[in-house]
């Protein structure tokens, strides 16, 4: 595994951890399972148990799969009664989603 792959896996891992934090905070119990599976694969890649290219391909396929179409993870948002709070929280969530998408495509 080269330094570029290590850096990419570490970036993916941090984004997935940030995403898990948000999903747990929101008591989300559907999409979080896929995120945990991706995180586990990334950890296996970082430990050398699985080839880093295979890990990146897996995470990319999984993330694209859960984000495709109507009713997918791309539709997930955070609800707050206060519109300003809702916008603020969803902006953070969208940044993580966008950053993951950029890393994986």
Steps between C-alpha positions, in 0.01 A plus 500: 500500500642838405475830685227634270280199571566527875410869494184430301393219734562720804293779345219257422519360853471845658200589284330170584562559871351849470203354318452231766507768770218687327296188425527378859408843631190493279414142607517388138498120484485412133780667303741482792540125445652557157722776637630264771572235234696753297692611809586138584633447148708820524646384833591167340669687218696721735615197700616326183247216525338603172651664192446876510376518140244230579389700805462823306305319226273338760431825683442681173253238374321484835474876542376546143252218552345641817492849346327410174138571421195623680473397863873442528755640740524806278151590627596470867490830685493630854175642632490785745196712586713811480576566133839658573606196705374269227697684232814505715490127577416401144781715366746299713345173384506604135866602525591151620290339225660724235852438627445125499357516149799701380746252653322198360427608144 
